[in-house]
């Protein structure tokens, strides 16, 4: 199981450690933050978009399709009761992608581990020490 540690820094800021990487997680000023890093819902959507990017990249590489200009743009909407991300739109741009490979790229990104995790609710166990 992958290990991630998230420690409180100050105000509403946290520092996340993943392997040798460090990510600051913060809120926007309207939520008493300093905007020193992305907010958790943004990281969720970023994770999905970048995962889909890798799956598109792997498909293109396998099929010898140039990946110059590969870009993934994602946006999301929030809802309440309960608070959640209610909608995510992802746009994948691959300049000069042959039409006959569009379906293949779509099938590849559909298999992305983050998307599949969101589609098949994972077991989440919480304990307090």
Secondary structure by P-SEA (a helix, b strand, c coil): cbbbbbbbccccbbbbbcccbbbbbbbccccccccccccaaaaaaaaaaaaaaaaaaaaaaaaccccccbbbbbbbccccccccccbbbbbbbbccccccaaaaaaaaaaacaaaaaaacccbbbbbcc
